[in-house]
């Protein structure tokens, strides 16, 4: 498995994603923006969650294993991991066996947490500020943020796509870094790997298991 954004981003940054399970592939696609209004609720959600993530990652006093567990729990609160798991499998989410899905889900969850921690850990000491938002449809918003200060030589733009669920809670859907929507890119990489294996999802699972092992070894 060769991912286009792992090497360049210190093993990459996994995107956040959520919506209705049966509609994951449709919901996470990014068609043209429908409206131009701002949404204060979506902006407040992103501002608060970005601050929480950086607070955990920048806590130098917290032991590494405790930080990993705390960060993993935080990711579960912010993102619908089962949703993004369905999405990144693309068309193969319909044909994967229950046993394979169980294996893939466990590996992908660990993989996602590792890449979040790795990439976002680069933003030490910076401030993240919401600069605006665009409403694509009711409950579907792209929130623009800017990271600045700390080790950054110049401000960095990060765009977050968030959806409001039936329970009224916002969740992050995807993140755009350096012009790339990461969940969509990850789906393309995973589907390509399975296509190259003639539809054998087990090959992707083996590749992902090896990737997670490398991540864990690098983190020690």
C-alpha positions, 0 to 999 in steps of 0.5 A: 500500500503506497499512500500519497500523503503518509511520507510527506506528512510524517506518516500522514494525517487521517481525516475525520468523517461521519454521517449516516452509515448507509450513505457514507460514500455519498455524504463524504464526497465534496460536490460544489458548495451550495451556499455561502452563509456562515454557521456560528455553531459549526465554527464554535465546534471546530474552535473548541475541538482544535483547542482540545486536540492541541492541548493534549498533544502539547502536554509535555508532562503527560507520559506517552502511553497516557497521552495516546490513550487520552488522544484516542478517546478524544478522537472517538468523541470528535469523529465517527470512526465507524463512518470513516472506516466505511467510507475509506473502503469505498465500493469494497465496503459492500463486499467485505466479509464480517470477519474482514471488517472486524479486522480492518476496523480495529487496524484502521482505528489504531492507524487513524489515531497514530497518524492524527497524533503524528501529524498534529503533534507537529503543531506545538505551541501554535494557535488555531483560529477559525476564520470563517465558514461556508454552509454547503447545505443545512447541517453541512459546513466547511469551517476554515481555520488558520494555525499560526505561531509556534514553530510555523514560519508562516500561517497554515490554512486547515479546512474542516468539513463538519456535519450535524447529526440527528442528535444535534451534535457536530462531528468533523467529516474531513480535513483539507491540508495543503489543498488535499481532502484527506479522507477522499485521498485515503479512499482512493489509496485503499481502493487502488490497493484492493483493485491491484490485489484483484479485489482481495481485501485481505491484502489491504488488511495485511498492508495496514497491519504492517503499517500500524506495526511500523507506526508503533515501532517508530513511536517507541 
